[in-house]
Amino acid sequence: MIRRRFAPPDVRCRVRDAGGDEFTWLLRCGGDEARMRREVEARGYELLSAEPYDFGEWLARAEREARKAVEIRQRGEACDFRPALWGELKQYLFDLFRGKCAYCEGKVLHVASGDVEHYRPKRKVSEDPAHPGYYWLAYDIGNLLPCCERCNRNRAKMNRFPVRDGAWAHCPEELERERPLLLHPYRDEPREHLEFLPSGARAGTAERTGLPLSIVRGLTEEGKTSVDVYNLNRGDLPSYRGEAQARLRQDLAAALLGGSTRNLLHRLASGEPEYSSALLAEAKAILDELALEFEEERRQEAVPSYR
């Protein structure tokens, strides 16, 4: 998981892929047309058209739908949500997270359609059968995150939402006192709650690859709960992270020789690579190892030699 800040899109583009299919994309370019074109073309798309986009228009529609949801619930009826509304932002949300799931950091869109996940579930809460769900947040931008199917569905997040002391909010006025136990990338700094073990600090290897497993563990109650609910050590995920860490060791060795270490570390810190949190832990471990070796070499050279 990486920390992110939501910034609204300001451009709507029409693009065409290499197969001839056309798509509408929302982007944030700050009026820089050249940057917009570079971003589109870097992904292999042809830019057909572009126009300014007023995100306030989407927010106004979302507010109207949220009011409808509240009115429907007040009548004691089940909400009929409009997935197409938050679906308009799916590509943009994934762009904010560099094409990765907000929880496990796996690349998503090149192999699956991905989900727009509701951090606070909109229909019900698994831990509290009496809870009606956070229906008033169904269209709240702070409640929408890009997610892979494995994190969002069976044996993972789904409708789970544990909170401290079982004190769930049942209306907007109670949200301030609610204390979620799940990490949120817009609100929390994951590195304060999660520890990705570097390759030299773990036991066990993946049968599939023979590489060390990259296990994540929680440092706080929020971290431990998030590892469990998002199922961050599921299946092949630790081995995929281990493979990524092994590749990083090779890349960092090449960067040190080529003098481009700063560029590599900047890319890791940006959150662009898959499993970047695990890679940052690995990079720190590698650099710490080098620092220790350097200090040991310097200490050895400083010892007088008597013959």
Secondary structure, DSSP 8 states (H G I E B T S, - for coil): ----------EEEEEE-TTS-EEEEEE--TT-HHHHHHHHHHTT-EEEEEEE--HHHHHHHHHHHHHHHHHHHHTT------HHHHHTTHHHHHHHTTTB-TTT--B-TTTS--EEEESS-SS-BTTBTT----GGGTT-GGGEEEE-HHHHSTTSSTT---BGGG---SSGGGGGG--BSS--TTT--GGGTEEE--GGG---B-TTT-SB---EEESSHHHHHHHHHTTTT-TTHHHHHHHHHHHHHHHHHHHHHHT-HHHHHHHHHTT-STTHHHHHHHHHHHHHHHHHHHHHHHHHHHS----
